[in-house]
Amino acid sequence: MIAIALFVGAVFVLIVGWKARQLIRAPHDAPLRAVTLCLISAAVSFGLALSPSAKAVRSLGGAGAPRLMQNILVFCMVFWLMCFYLYSAADSVRGRVRARWEALLLGLTILGTSLATIASAGQDTGGDYRSVDMRVPGLAVFYLLADLYLVYALTMALRWTLRCRRASQGPLATGLRLIGFALGTIAAASAIRAALTVVRWRGGTVSPAITKISGHLIAVAIVLFVIGLGYPAVRTRLSVMRLRRHRRTMYHRLQPLWSLLHEAYPEDALYRNRFSSRGLLWRPRGVDRRYYRRAIECRDGLVRISPYLEQADVTGPGLSESAADLLADRLRAALKAQADGREAPYSAAAVAVPQTQNLDEDVRQLVMLSDALDRRASQATK
């Protein structure tokens, strides 16, 4: 159980930290601010549910303080989720007006649960939902207000989530599906608990297993909710990491071609970052900058040397492996002819042109030529 709590806590810290960093960069982004506050509320609520945190709050605020604080944070979590949808609406003015009304309802719910907690202070033992005495009016009112607000807010958020899911696809749709499942689970569990609260308030008995299951469902659903919020971003980040790893590999494979052309045209080198090449390659955006720079320098060098190349079979779209070997031999001969001061027999032309106009496709053509240069050099040393 401790291992699960630590894992969930680590997930909370990572996702909240990432969103907080985004918010610092865009402090006026209302939907991002709502998501960040939603995640913070969920994370702190989860933390307060742990025994050490609950004991600390109880020692400061009394037996009912941990329950009150945890529920207030859950209210805020759902409220900020609703605000995300309202701030993201096409009619932003109406969305903000609706958010103010929702804030008023949130405030009234917090006030009501706070007053109920104060009213029941003398009879509150600080137990959880299963063990409290619902015949105490303050405790019954507390749970009724809390559950009814959650049913309302979660139902509204679930409706907007499902509407967005139908218009989404890929990782975003998966994340929204997880969020929708979590919201539906918490709403259903809250509705069941509201009904059970009325039964217990009137002196009826409820099986402990039912209340225990509803509590576990809410705890699991909150975790699924946070995973759903972070899933699209994590998938996107993993895709970016794979792309940058691929570009780092292609950057190194361009080394033979780049070295040859850089030696001939050192003045074509683009602006150098103050960081070392090795360090820049491991910086997130440094990989892309080095990749683009090397590709452009290689392409510029090929354009400059192209008047010395025998251009048949090397200027058409696409470059086969045999054509790459042929072009590698001609490139070395052309560079030698230029160094000897011979007159260029041709006009400039594009060499190793990709079939589609795309930078990554262009780099693939350059890499084929670079690999061919490397093969020829290896064969020459044998």
C-alpha positions in Angstrom: 0.0 0.0 0.0 2.9 2.4 0.8 4.5 1.6 -2.5 1.3 2.4 -4.4 0.9 5.7 -2.4 4.5 6.7 -3.2 4.0 5.9 -6.9 0.8 7.9 -7.1 2.5 10.7 -5.2 5.4 10.7 -7.7 2.9 10.9 -10.6 1.1 13.8 -9.0 4.4 15.7 -8.4 5.6 15.2 -12.0 2.3 16.2 -13.6 1.7 19.1 -11.3 5.3 20.4 -11.7 5.1 20.2 -15.5 1.8 22.0 -15.6 3.0 24.7 -13.1 6.0 25.2 -15.4 3.7 25.8 -18.3 1.6 28.2 -16.3 4.7 30.2 -15.3 5.5 30.6 -19.0 1.8 31.6 -19.9 0.3 33.1 -16.7 -2.6 34.6 -18.6 -3.8 31.3 -20.1 -7.1 30.8 -18.3 -7.8 27.2 -19.3 -4.2 26.2 -18.4 -4.5 27.9 -15.1 -7.8 26.0 -14.4 -6.1 22.7 -15.2 -3.1 23.4 -13.1 -5.3 24.4 -10.1 -7.4 21.3 -10.6 -4.4 19.1 -10.5 -3.0 20.9 -7.4 -6.3 20.4 -5.6 -6.4 16.7 -6.5 -2.8 16.2 -5.4 -3.2 18.0 -2.1 -6.5 16.1 -1.5 -4.7 12.8 -2.1 -1.9 13.9 0.3 -4.4 14.8 3.1 -5.9 11.3 2.8 -2.7 9.8 4.0 -2.5 9.1 7.7 0.5 11.3 8.6 -1.1 14.4 6.9 -4.5 13.7 8.5 -3.0 13.4 12.0 -1.2 16.7 11.5 -4.3 18.6 10.4 -6.4 17.0 13.2 -3.9 18.2 15.8 -4.3 21.7 14.5 -8.0 22.0 13.6 -9.8 19.3 15.5 -11.3 15.9 14.7 -13.3 17.0 11.7 -10.7 19.2 10.1 -9.0 16.6 7.9 -12.4 15.5 6.5 -13.4 19.1 5.8 -10.1 20.1 4.2 -10.0 17.0 2.0 -13.6 17.6 0.8 -13.0 21.2 0.1 -10.0 20.3 -2.1 -12.2 17.8 -4.0 -14.8 20.5 -4.5 -12.1 22.8 -5.8 -10.8 20.0 -8.1 -14.2 19.6 -9.7 -14.8 23.3 -9.8 -11.6 24.1 -11.7 -12.3 21.2 -14.1 -15.6 22.9 -14.9 -13.8 26.2 -15.3 -11.4 24.6 -17.8 -14.4 23.8 -20.0 -16.0 27.1 -19.4 -12.8 29.1 -20.2 -12.3 26.9 -23.3 -15.8 27.6 -24.7 -16.3 29.4 -28.0 -18.2 32.1 -26.2 -15.6 33.1 -23.6 -17.7 35.9 -22.1 -20.6 33.6 -21.3 -18.1 31.0 -20.0 -16.6 33.4 -17.5 -20.0 34.6 -16.3 -21.0 30.9 -15.8 -17.7 30.3 -14.0 -18.6 33.1 -11.5 -22.0 31.5 -10.8 -20.2 28.2 -10.2 -17.8 29.9 -7.9 -20.7 31.2 -5.9 -22.2 27.7 -5.6 -18.8 26.4 -4.6 -18.5 29.1 -1.9 -21.9 28.3 -0.5 -21.1 24.6 -0.4 -17.8 25.2 1.4 -19.6 27.5 3.9 -22.3 25.0 4.5 -19.9 22.1 5.1 -17.7 24.3 7.3 -20.7 25.3 9.5 -21.9 21.7 9.7 -18.4 20.6 10.8 -18.3 23.4 13.5 -21.9 22.4 14.7 -20.9 18.8 15.1 -17.5 19.4 16.8 -18.5 18.1 20.2 -19.9 14.9 18.8 -17.4 14.3 16.0 -14.9 11.5 16.6 -13.0 12.2 13.4 -13.8 8.9 11.8 -14.3 8.2 8.1 -17.6 7.9 6.3 -18.1 4.3 7.5 -17.6 4.9 11.2 -19.2 8.3 11.8 -22.6 8.5 13.6 -25.0 9.9 10.9 -27.6 10.5 13.6 -25.6 13.6 14.5 -27.3 16.3 12.4 -24.2 18.2 11.6 -22.4 15.2 10.2 -25.4 14.1 8.1 -25.7 17.6 6.7 -22.0 17.7 6.0 -22.1 14.5 3.9 -25.4 15.4 2.2 -24.1 18.8 1.1 -20.8 17.4 0.0 -22.2 14.5 -2.0 -25.0 16.5 -3.6 -22.5 19.2 -4.8 -20.2 16.5 -6.2 -23.1 14.8 -8.0 -24.1 18.1 -9.6 -20.5 19.3 -10.5 -19.3 15.9 -11.7 -22.4 15.4 -13.9 -21.8 18.8 -15.5 -18.1 18.1 -16.0 -18.9 14.6 -17.3 -21.3 16.0 -19.9 -18.7 18.5 -21.2 -16.0 15.8 -21.2 -18.1 13.4 -23.3 -18.9 16.2 -25.7 -15.2 17.0 -26.1 -14.3 13.3 -26.5 -16.6 12.8 -29.4 -14.7 15.6 -31.2 -11.3 14.3 -30.3 -9.0 11.5 -31.4 -5.7 9.8 -30.6 -4.2 10.3 -27.1 -6.5 13.2 -26.3 -9.5 11.0 -26.8 -8.0 8.3 -24.6 -7.3 10.8 -21.9 -10.8 12.2 -22.0 -12.2 8.6 -21.9 -10.3 8.0 -18.7 -11.4 11.4 -17.3 -15.0 10.6 -18.2 -14.9 7.2 -16.6 -13.4 8.7 -13.4 -16.0 11.4 -13.2 -18.8 9.0 -13.8 -17.5 6.7 -11.1 -17.1 9.5 -8.5 -20.6 10.9 -9.4 -22.2 7.5 -9.0 -20.4 6.7 -5.8 -21.4 10.2 -4.4 -25.0 9.6 -5.4 -25.0 6.2 -3.6 -23.4 7.8 -0.5 -26.0 10.6 -0.4 -28.7 7.9 -0.4 -26.9 5.9 2.3 -26.5 9.1 4.3 -30.2 9.6 4.4 -30.8 6.0 5.4 -28.3 6.2 8.2 -29.6 9.6 9.3 -33.1 8.1 9.8 -31.6 5.3 11.9 -31.3 2.6 9.2 -28.4 0.3 8.9 -26.1 -0.1 5.9 -23.7 -2.9 5.2 -20.1 -1.8 5.9 -19.0 -3.4 2.7 -21.1 -1.0 0.6 -19.6 2.1 2.2 -16.1 0.6 1.9 -16.5 -0.1 -1.8 -17.8 3.4 -2.5 -14.8 4.9 -0.7 -12.4 2.8 -2.6 -14.1 3.6 -5.9 -13.7 7.3 -5.2 -10.0 6.9 -4.3 -9.2 4.9 -7.5 -11.3 7.3 -9.7 -9.3 10.3 -8.5 -6.1 8.6 -9.5 -7.6 7.7 -12.9 -8.7 11.3 -13.3 -5.2 12.6 -12.8 -3.8 10.0 -15.2 -6.4 11.0 -17.8 -5.4 14.6 -17.5 -1.7 13.8 -17.9 -2.0 11.0 -20.5 -2.2 13.1 -23.7 0.8 15.3 -22.6 2.9 12.3 -21.6 2.2 10.6 -25.0 3.1 13.8 -26.8 6.3 14.1 -24.8 7.3 10.5 -25.5 6.7 11.1 -29.3 8.8 14.2 -29.1 11.6 12.3 -27.3 11.5 9.6 -30.0 11.7 12.2 -32.7 14.6 13.9 -31.1 16.4 10.6 -30.6 16.0 9.9 -34.3 17.2 13.3 -35.2 20.3 12.9 -32.9 21.1 9.7 -34.8 20.6 11.3 -38.2 22.8 14.3 -37.0 25.7 11.9 -36.3 25.2 10.0 -39.6 25.6 13.3 -41.5 29.1 13.7 -40.0 31.0 12.3 -43.0 29.2 14.5 -45.5 29.3 17.6 -43.3 33.0 17.2 -42.5 33.9 17.0 -46.2 31.9 20.0 -47.2 32.8 22.0 -44.1 36.5 21.5 -44.9 35.9 22.9 -48.4 33.5 25.7 -47.3 34.2 26.7 -43.7 32.7 30.1 -44.3 29.2 28.5 -44.7 29.1 27.5 -41.1 26.0 28.9 -39.4 26.0 30.7 -36.1 27.4 28.6 -33.3 25.8 28.4 -29.9 28.0 29.2 -26.9 27.4 25.8 -25.5 29.6 22.9 -26.7 28.3 20.7 -29.5 28.2 17.7 -27.2 26.3 19.5 -24.5 23.9 21.1 -26.9 22.9 17.8 -28.4 21.5 16.7 -25.1 19.5 19.8 -24.5 15.8 19.3 -25.6 15.8 22.1 -28.2 19.5 21.9 -28.9 19.0 18.6 -30.7 16.6 20.3 -33.2 18.9 23.3 -33.7 22.0 21.2 -34.4 20.0 18.9 -36.7 18.6 21.8 -38.8 22.0 23.6 -38.9 23.9 20.5 -40.1 21.3 19.7 -42.7 21.3 23.3 -44.1 25.1 23.5 -44.1 25.2 20.2 -46.0 22.6 21.3 -48.5 24.4 24.7 -49.0 27.7 22.9 -49.6 26.2 20.5 -52.2 24.7 23.5 -54.1 28.1 25.2 -54.2 29.9 22.1 -55.4 27.2 21.0 -57.9 28.7 22.9 -60.9 31.7 20.5 -60.6 29.6 17.4 -60.4 28.7 15.1 -63.4 25.0 15.7 -62.8 23.5 12.8 -64.7 21.6 10.3 -62.5 22.1 12.4 -59.3 19.8 15.4 -59.8 16.5 13.5 -60.1 14.1 13.0 -57.2 15.1 10.3 -54.8 18.5 8.7 -54.3 19.0 5.0 -54.5 21.9 3.3 -52.7 23.8 2.7 -56.0 23.3 6.3 -57.0 24.5 7.4 -53.6 27.7 5.5 -54.1 28.2 7.0 -57.5 27.5 10.5 -56.2 29.9 10.0 -53.3 32.7 9.2 -55.7 31.8 12.1 -57.9 31.6 14.4 -54.9 35.2 13.7 -53.9 36.4 14.1 -57.4 34.5 17.4 -57.7 36.0 18.8 -54.5 39.4 17.9 -55.7 38.8 19.6 -59.1 37.6 22.7 -57.4 40.6 22.7 -55.1 42.9 22.4 -58.1 41.3 25.5 -59.5 39.6 24.0 -62.5 36.8 25.7 -64.2 33.3 24.5 -63.4 31.8 22.7 -66.4 28.1 22.9 -65.3 25.7 25.4 -63.7 24.5 25.0 -60.1 21.7 22.3 -59.6 20.0 20.6 -56.8 21.6 17.3 -55.9 20.0 14.3 -54.0 16.6 15.9 -54.1 13.8 14.2 -52.0 10.6 13.1 -53.6 8.6 15.1 -51.1 9.4 18.6 -50.0 10.0 17.9 -46.3 13.0 18.6 -44.2 13.2 15.1 -42.7 12.9 13.6 -46.2 15.7 15.9 -47.4 17.9 14.8 -44.5 17.3 11.1 -45.4 18.7 11.8 -48.9 21.7 13.6 -47.3 22.2 10.7 -44.9 22.2 8.2 -47.8 25.0 10.2 -49.4 26.9 10.6 -46.1 26.6 6.8 -45.5 27.9 6.2 -49.0 30.9 8.4 -48.3 31.6 6.5 -45.1 31.4 3.2 -46.9 33.8 4.4 -49.7 36.2 5.6 -47.0 36.1 2.2 -45.2 36.6 0.3 -48.5 39.6 2.5 -49.3 41.3 1.7 -46.0 41.0 -2.0 -46.5 
